[in-house]
Amino acid sequence: MDALHLFLTLLFLGFLYRFLYRLIRIIERDLVPPDQEKVLGPFRGRYKRESE
């Protein structure tokens, strides 16, 4: 029972992490307008790649 419970907990945390990661990516992509690309420095390449 304990091993099954641990496995289910890890599985749930994995799904939760993936969901939150995708949600944060979507939110931060919406919050950053194109004219602020220069301000973001290291993130500039990622946003430019996603917009193209």
Helices and strands as residue ranges (DSSP letters): H 2-31, G 34-43, H 44-51
